């Protein structure tokens, strides 16, 4: 059984343990505490320690561009209701042009080990993939706007994760 992470370099140690579980040679944060992992060549999950809370580890993933029409925005807002959230995730819209849909989740990382972070990341990737499929259906007119999300169970852990730097 692995030891819980604690100490001054705890975040870097936690990311190193995660890298080992994902079969990556290295996963190290940049000066802002940010790093990223690409799954399946299409989905990038950014990991960032802090922002407003140094105890938080944020998982953030862009789900793609959005046409900010009222129906789409309403569906996204409804998805943030506590009883509709998937694995503690929230949806938002970026402040860039063109706007993008962002999926995020905050984890309390102190005391986590690589296995716990890998499990949380796996669940997050499953939710992100389900949302990508749902949004693709919306774009093709095959899924109704505003329908509650019903993502499938998370898929098997990715074996092709590749570390990539992300600039916040």
CORBEL-V614954 format. One record per backbone hydrogen bond with DSSP energy under -0.5 kcal/mol. CO is the residue of the C=O (numbers start at 1). NH is the residue of the N-H. Records with the same first field share a line. If there is no record, write none. Layout:
CO: NH ; NH
This chain:
5: 111
7: 10
9: 13
10: 14
11: 15
12: 16
13: 17
14: 18
15: 19
16: 20
17: 21
18: 22
19: 23 ; 24
20: 23
30: 33
33: 49
34: 30
35: 47
36: 164
37: 45
38: 162
39: 42 ; 43
42: 44
43: 39 ; 45
44: 46 ; 62
45: 37
46: 60
47: 35
48: 58
49: 51
50: 52 ; 53
53: 56
55: 109 ; 110
56: 50 ; 58
57: 107
58: 48 ; 60
59: 105
60: 46
61: 103
64: 101
66: 68
67: 69
69: 73
70: 74
71: 75
72: 76
73: 77
74: 78
75: 79
76: 80
77: 80
78: 81
81: 84 ; 85
85: 87
86: 89
90: 104
92: 102
99: 66
100: 94
101: 63 ; 64
102: 92
103: 61
104: 90
105: 59
107: 57 ; 109
109: 112
112: 5
113: 117
114: 118
115: 119
116: 120
117: 121
118: 122
119: 123
120: 124
121: 125
122: 126
123: 127
124: 128
125: 129
126: 130
127: 131
128: 132
129: 133
130: 134
131: 135
132: 136
133: 137
134: 138
135: 139
136: 140
137: 141 ; 142 ; 143
138: 141
144: 147
162: 38
164: 36
166: 168
